[in-house]
Amino acid sequence: MEKQKRKHVTEMYEAILKIRNLEECEQFFEDLCTPTEMAAMEQRFAVASLLKQDKVYMEILEATSASTATISRVKRMLNYGNGVLGEVMDRLKEDK
């Protein structure tokens, strides 16, 4: 059962890599996620972006309405997670 479950997860990430453009990406996630889930991911990404800009908690709270728990969680992932979120955000900044 675990092997089958893992296959579905892998297929989902492979599907994400097949997205062709920004519009299709937005539509894919709108089809897959609820509005609440989308808002949570978008908020976390905004928090990460502000943390990468060395903004302080109060500035982030004011800009995103994220809870201090969410800000702390995102900060912890940026500092001690896999490192991919920060790397991808750096790539995005380089492209602009």
C-alpha positions, -999 to +999 in steps of 0.1 A: +000+000+000+028+024+009+045+019-025+012+026-043+007+058-022+042+070-030+036+064-067+007+088-067+027+114-049+055+111-074+031+113-102+017+146-088+052+162-087+059+149-122+026+165-134+037+198-119+069+196-139+048+193-171+030+227-166+038+248-196+033+284-185+021+307-157-016+306-168-016+268-169+001+267-135-025+289-119-053+269-134-037+236-124-035+246-087-070+261-088-082+227-101-063+208-074-066+230-043-094+247-025-094+285-023-084+283+013-054+260+005-044+284-023-046+314+000-025+296+026+003+287+001+002+322-014+005+337+021+034+315+031+052+324-001+047+361+006+060+356+041+091+338+027+097+366+003+096+392+030+118+371+053+143+369+024+142+407+023+151+407+060+118+422+071+109+419+107+078+401+121+057+432+125+063+443+089+054+408+077+023+406+098+012+440+085+019+431+049+004+396+049-019+392+079+000+360+086+000+348+122+032+348+141+030+310+141+030+310+103+058+335+101+079+313+125+071+282+106+082+297+073+113+312+089+122+278+103+118+261+069+140+288+052+167+283+079+165+245+085+144+230+057+157+214+025+168+248+012+149+245-020+124+273-012+151+298-007+170+286-038+139+289-060+132+323-047+167+334-054+163+321-090+131+340-094+149+372-082+177+366-107+152+363-135+137+397-127 
